[in-house]
Amino acid sequence: REIFSSCRFSQINDGTRVLYIVAGTEKGGSIVTWNTQTWERISSKYISRDKICAFNVSADGKFMACGTPSGEIVIVNSTNTHIHTKIKNAHLGIITALAFSPDSRALASVSLDSSARVTVIEEKKNGGLSLWFAVLIILLAVAAYFLKAEG
């Protein structure tokens, strides 16, 4: 029950060459990954409630970009297929084309409403966990101080 609409060849971190295919289902748009050596399906990732009408993969294979008829852009990290960035209302209408810069740091998109947009792709930092850990240590130190002062 999938309707394939577009595809791109690329490779993943371990050097395996893959074929990404955009598939439309009753739920919305998905990206299906196939191994090009064995032609076995590796994975399928649900991306959007809308169908995907524009698709591209960065030259280094790090990111995939999807555009929807409602004007939404979804940038997906290809290594773990998690959504990196989602831009609602990036355009007023159907996104017709997507293109990455050669260094994969920007994405150009054009739409049926005759608009063009360049989106800078920022690196996500995983410093949030260490910040929470530091706050927890400080709270434990304050609690130990008050327990020691009372007892």
ChimeraX commands (.cxc) that place a marker at each C-alpha (Angstrom):
marker #1 position 0.00,0.00,0.00 radius 0.5
marker #1 position 2.87,2.35,-0.69 radius 0.5
marker #1 position 3.07,4.68,-3.66 radius 0.5
marker #1 position 6.66,5.50,-4.58 radius 0.5
marker #1 position 7.23,9.04,-5.82 radius 0.5
marker #1 position 10.95,9.85,-5.93 radius 0.5
marker #1 position 14.32,8.32,-5.12 radius 0.5
marker #1 position 17.99,9.15,-4.57 radius 0.5
marker #1 position 21.13,7.02,-4.30 radius 0.5
marker #1 position 23.56,7.72,-1.46 radius 0.5
marker #1 position 25.72,5.95,1.10 radius 0.5
marker #1 position 25.56,5.64,4.86 radius 0.5
marker #1 position 28.35,5.91,7.46 radius 0.5
marker #1 position 29.80,2.42,7.01 radius 0.5
marker #1 position 30.11,2.95,3.24 radius 0.5
marker #1 position 27.07,0.87,2.33 radius 0.5
marker #1 position 25.39,2.23,-0.77 radius 0.5
marker #1 position 21.68,2.74,-0.31 radius 0.5
marker #1 position 18.65,3.83,-2.27 radius 0.5
marker #1 position 16.22,6.17,-0.53 radius 0.5
marker #1 position 12.67,6.05,-1.87 radius 0.5
marker #1 position 9.85,8.39,-0.89 radius 0.5
marker #1 position 6.67,6.45,-0.26 radius 0.5
marker #1 position 3.16,7.74,0.26 radius 0.5
marker #1 position 0.83,5.76,2.54 radius 0.5
marker #1 position -2.54,6.37,4.15 radius 0.5
marker #1 position -0.73,7.88,7.15 radius 0.5
marker #1 position 1.39,10.31,5.09 radius 0.5
marker #1 position 4.94,10.39,3.74 radius 0.5
marker #1 position 7.73,7.94,4.57 radius 0.5
marker #1 position 11.30,7.31,3.47 radius 0.5
marker #1 position 12.20,3.71,2.67 radius 0.5
marker #1 position 15.87,2.70,2.64 radius 0.5
marker #1 position 17.13,-0.17,0.47 radius 0.5
marker #1 position 20.58,-1.80,0.40 radius 0.5
marker #1 position 21.81,-1.65,-3.21 radius 0.5
marker #1 position 24.05,-4.73,-2.85 radius 0.5
marker #1 position 21.36,-7.16,-1.69 radius 0.5
marker #1 position 18.26,-5.14,-2.67 radius 0.5
marker #1 position 16.81,-5.83,0.76 radius 0.5
marker #1 position 14.74,-3.24,2.57 radius 0.5
marker #1 position 16.77,-1.81,5.47 radius 0.5
marker #1 position 14.21,0.46,7.09 radius 0.5
marker #1 position 11.17,2.65,6.67 radius 0.5
marker #1 position 10.74,5.95,8.53 radius 0.5
marker #1 position 7.49,7.89,8.83 radius 0.5
marker #1 position 8.25,11.57,8.20 radius 0.5
marker #1 position 5.08,13.62,7.75 radius 0.5
marker #1 position 1.29,13.46,7.83 radius 0.5
marker #1 position 1.35,15.09,4.40 radius 0.5
marker #1 position 2.62,13.43,1.28 radius 0.5
marker #1 position 6.20,14.26,0.30 radius 0.5
marker #1 position 6.30,16.18,-2.98 radius 0.5
marker #1 position 10.00,17.18,-3.06 radius 0.5
marker #1 position 13.01,15.17,-1.89 radius 0.5
marker #1 position 16.80,15.40,-1.98 radius 0.5
marker #1 position 19.88,13.99,-0.24 radius 0.5
marker #1 position 22.99,16.03,0.59 radius 0.5
marker #1 position 26.20,15.32,-1.34 radius 0.5
marker #1 position 27.90,13.87,1.74 radius 0.5
marker #1 position 24.86,11.72,2.52 radius 0.5
marker #1 position 24.46,13.26,5.98 radius 0.5
marker #1 position 21.01,14.82,5.50 radius 0.5
marker #1 position 17.79,14.21,3.59 radius 0.5
marker #1 position 15.26,16.95,2.92 radius 0.5
marker #1 position 11.54,16.56,2.29 radius 0.5
marker #1 position 9.01,19.15,1.16 radius 0.5
marker #1 position 5.25,18.82,1.53 radius 0.5
marker #1 position 2.25,20.25,-0.33 radius 0.5
marker #1 position 1.43,22.38,2.74 radius 0.5
marker #1 position 4.80,24.17,2.49 radius 0.5
marker #1 position 6.58,22.35,5.30 radius 0.5
marker #1 position 10.27,21.40,5.09 radius 0.5
marker #1 position 11.62,18.44,7.06 radius 0.5
marker #1 position 15.37,17.85,7.31 radius 0.5
marker #1 position 16.25,14.32,8.41 radius 0.5
marker #1 position 19.57,13.04,9.74 radius 0.5
marker #1 position 20.28,10.07,7.46 radius 0.5
marker #1 position 22.46,8.15,9.94 radius 0.5
marker #1 position 19.69,7.57,12.47 radius 0.5
marker #1 position 16.67,8.81,10.43 radius 0.5
marker #1 position 15.66,11.20,13.22 radius 0.5
marker #1 position 14.15,14.53,12.29 radius 0.5
marker #1 position 16.86,17.19,12.56 radius 0.5
marker #1 position 14.76,20.26,11.73 radius 0.5
marker #1 position 11.12,20.84,10.86 radius 0.5
marker #1 position 10.06,24.18,9.37 radius 0.5
marker #1 position 6.31,24.64,9.29 radius 0.5
marker #1 position 4.98,27.19,6.78 radius 0.5
marker #1 position 8.34,27.56,5.07 radius 0.5
marker #1 position 6.35,28.31,1.91 radius 0.5
marker #1 position 2.74,29.21,1.21 radius 0.5
marker #1 position 2.18,26.29,-1.13 radius 0.5
marker #1 position 3.54,23.12,-2.65 radius 0.5
marker #1 position 7.31,22.78,-2.45 radius 0.5
marker #1 position 8.56,21.88,-5.91 radius 0.5
marker #1 position 12.34,21.48,-5.49 radius 0.5
marker #1 position 15.03,21.15,-2.81 radius 0.5
marker #1 position 18.81,21.42,-3.20 radius 0.5
marker #1 position 21.64,21.23,-0.66 radius 0.5
marker #1 position 24.76,23.37,-0.82 radius 0.5
marker #1 position 27.95,21.43,-1.66 radius 0.5
marker #1 position 29.04,21.49,2.00 radius 0.5
marker #1 position 25.55,20.45,3.28 radius 0.5
marker #1 position 25.28,23.52,5.51 radius 0.5
marker #1 position 22.35,25.12,3.66 radius 0.5
marker #1 position 19.19,24.00,1.87 radius 0.5
marker #1 position 17.52,25.93,-0.94 radius 0.5
marker #1 position 13.82,25.36,-1.52 radius 0.5
marker #1 position 11.41,26.69,-4.12 radius 0.5
marker #1 position 7.66,26.59,-4.18 radius 0.5
marker #1 position 4.73,26.78,-6.55 radius 0.5
marker #1 position 3.94,30.21,-5.04 radius 0.5
marker #1 position 7.08,31.56,-6.83 radius 0.5
marker #1 position 9.07,31.91,-3.62 radius 0.5
marker #1 position 12.57,30.70,-2.82 radius 0.5
marker #1 position 14.14,30.18,0.58 radius 0.5
marker #1 position 17.58,29.29,1.90 radius 0.5
marker #1 position 17.65,27.48,5.24 radius 0.5
marker #1 position 20.90,27.25,7.19 radius 0.5
marker #1 position 21.33,23.80,8.73 radius 0.5
marker #1 position 22.73,24.20,12.21 radius 0.5
marker #1 position 24.57,21.43,14.02 radius 0.5
marker #1 position 22.66,20.14,17.02 radius 0.5
marker #1 position 24.68,20.00,20.18 radius 0.5
marker #1 position 24.07,17.36,22.82 radius 0.5
marker #1 position 25.15,19.54,25.75 radius 0.5
marker #1 position 21.71,19.44,27.38 radius 0.5
marker #1 position 22.38,16.21,29.24 radius 0.5
marker #1 position 25.60,17.48,30.84 radius 0.5
marker #1 position 23.82,20.68,31.93 radius 0.5
marker #1 position 21.10,18.68,33.67 radius 0.5
marker #1 position 23.75,16.51,35.30 radius 0.5
marker #1 position 25.52,19.61,36.66 radius 0.5
marker #1 position 22.24,20.99,38.04 radius 0.5
marker #1 position 21.54,17.64,39.73 radius 0.5
marker #1 position 24.99,17.63,41.39 radius 0.5
marker #1 position 24.44,21.18,42.68 radius 0.5
marker #1 position 21.01,20.27,44.08 radius 0.5
marker #1 position 22.45,17.19,45.81 radius 0.5
marker #1 position 25.24,19.31,47.32 radius 0.5
marker #1 position 22.70,21.86,48.64 radius 0.5
marker #1 position 20.53,19.07,50.08 radius 0.5
marker #1 position 23.56,17.45,51.77 radius 0.5
marker #1 position 24.56,20.83,53.25 radius 0.5
marker #1 position 21.10,21.36,54.79 radius 0.5
marker #1 position 20.93,17.79,56.10 radius 0.5
marker #1 position 24.35,18.20,57.71 radius 0.5
marker #1 position 23.39,21.58,59.22 radius 0.5
marker #1 position 20.22,20.15,60.80 radius 0.5
marker #1 position 21.70,16.88,62.00 radius 0.5
marker link #1:1,2 radius 0.2
marker link #1:2,3 radius 0.2
marker link #1:3,4 radius 0.2
marker link #1:4,5 radius 0.2
marker link #1:5,6 radius 0.2
marker link #1:6,7 radius 0.2
marker link #1:7,8 radius 0.2
marker link #1:8,9 radius 0.2
marker link #1:9,10 radius 0.2
marker link #1:10,11 radius 0.2
marker link #1:11,12 radius 0.2
marker link #1:12,13 radius 0.2
marker link #1:13,14 radius 0.2
marker link #1:14,15 radius 0.2
marker link #1:15,16 radius 0.2
marker link #1:16,17 radius 0.2
marker link #1:17,18 radius 0.2
marker link #1:18,19 radius 0.2
marker link #1:19,20 radius 0.2
marker link #1:20,21 radius 0.2
marker link #1:21,22 radius 0.2
marker link #1:22,23 radius 0.2
marker link #1:23,24 radius 0.2
marker link #1:24,25 radius 0.2
marker link #1:25,26 radius 0.2
marker link #1:26,27 radius 0.2
marker link #1:27,28 radius 0.2
marker link #1:28,29 radius 0.2
marker link #1:29,30 radius 0.2
marker link #1:30,31 radius 0.2
marker link #1:31,32 radius 0.2
marker link #1:32,33 radius 0.2
marker link #1:33,34 radius 0.2
marker link #1:34,35 radius 0.2
marker link #1:35,36 radius 0.2
marker link #1:36,37 radius 0.2
marker link #1:37,38 radius 0.2
marker link #1:38,39 radius 0.2
marker link #1:39,40 radius 0.2
marker link #1:40,41 radius 0.2
marker link #1:41,42 radius 0.2
marker link #1:42,43 radius 0.2
marker link #1:43,44 radius 0.2
marker link #1:44,45 radius 0.2
marker link #1:45,46 radius 0.2
marker link #1:46,47 radius 0.2
marker link #1:47,48 radius 0.2
marker link #1:48,49 radius 0.2
marker link #1:49,50 radius 0.2
marker link #1:50,51 radius 0.2
marker link #1:51,52 radius 0.2
marker link #1:52,53 radius 0.2
marker link #1:53,54 radius 0.2
marker link #1:54,55 radius 0.2
marker link #1:55,56 radius 0.2
marker link #1:56,57 radius 0.2
marker link #1:57,58 radius 0.2
marker link #1:58,59 radius 0.2
marker link #1:59,60 radius 0.2
marker link #1:60,61 radius 0.2
marker link #1:61,62 radius 0.2
marker link #1:62,63 radius 0.2
marker link #1:63,64 radius 0.2
marker link #1:64,65 radius 0.2
marker link #1:65,66 radius 0.2
marker link #1:66,67 radius 0.2
marker link #1:67,68 radius 0.2
marker link #1:68,69 radius 0.2
marker link #1:69,70 radius 0.2
marker link #1:70,71 radius 0.2
marker link #1:71,72 radius 0.2
marker link #1:72,73 radius 0.2
marker link #1:73,74 radius 0.2
marker link #1:74,75 radius 0.2
marker link #1:75,76 radius 0.2
marker link #1:76,77 radius 0.2
marker link #1:77,78 radius 0.2
marker link #1:78,79 radius 0.2
marker link #1:79,80 radius 0.2
marker link #1:80,81 radius 0.2
marker link #1:81,82 radius 0.2
marker link #1:82,83 radius 0.2
marker link #1:83,84 radius 0.2
marker link #1:84,85 radius 0.2
marker link #1:85,86 radius 0.2
marker link #1:86,87 radius 0.2
marker link #1:87,88 radius 0.2
marker link #1:88,89 radius 0.2
marker link #1:89,90 radius 0.2
marker link #1:90,91 radius 0.2
marker link #1:91,92 radius 0.2
marker link #1:92,93 radius 0.2
marker link #1:93,94 radius 0.2
marker link #1:94,95 radius 0.2
marker link #1:95,96 radius 0.2
marker link #1:96,97 radius 0.2
marker link #1:97,98 radius 0.2
marker link #1:98,99 radius 0.2
marker link #1:99,100 radius 0.2
marker link #1:100,101 radius 0.2
marker link #1:101,102 radius 0.2
marker link #1:102,103 radius 0.2
marker link #1:103,104 radius 0.2
marker link #1:104,105 radius 0.2
marker link #1:105,106 radius 0.2
marker link #1:106,107 radius 0.2
marker link #1:107,108 radius 0.2
marker link #1:108,109 radius 0.2
marker link #1:109,110 radius 0.2
marker link #1:110,111 radius 0.2
marker link #1:111,112 radius 0.2
marker link #1:112,113 radius 0.2
marker link #1:113,114 radius 0.2
marker link #1:114,115 radius 0.2
marker link #1:115,116 radius 0.2
marker link #1:116,117 radius 0.2
marker link #1:117,118 radius 0.2
marker link #1:118,119 radius 0.2
marker link #1:119,120 radius 0.2
marker link #1:120,121 radius 0.2
marker link #1:121,122 radius 0.2
marker link #1:122,123 radius 0.2
marker link #1:123,124 radius 0.2
marker link #1:124,125 radius 0.2
marker link #1:125,126 radius 0.2
marker link #1:126,127 radius 0.2
marker link #1:127,128 radius 0.2
marker link #1:128,129 radius 0.2
marker link #1:129,130 radius 0.2
marker link #1:130,131 radius 0.2
marker link #1:131,132 radius 0.2
marker link #1:132,133 radius 0.2
marker link #1:133,134 radius 0.2
marker link #1:134,135 radius 0.2
marker link #1:135,136 radius 0.2
marker link #1:136,137 radius 0.2
marker link #1:137,138 radius 0.2
marker link #1:138,139 radius 0.2
marker link #1:139,140 radius 0.2
marker link #1:140,141 radius 0.2
marker link #1:141,142 radius 0.2
marker link #1:142,143 radius 0.2
marker link #1:143,144 radius 0.2
marker link #1:144,145 radius 0.2
marker link #1:145,146 radius 0.2
marker link #1:146,147 radius 0.2
marker link #1:147,148 radius 0.2
marker link #1:148,149 radius 0.2
marker link #1:149,150 radius 0.2
marker link #1:150,151 radius 0.2
view
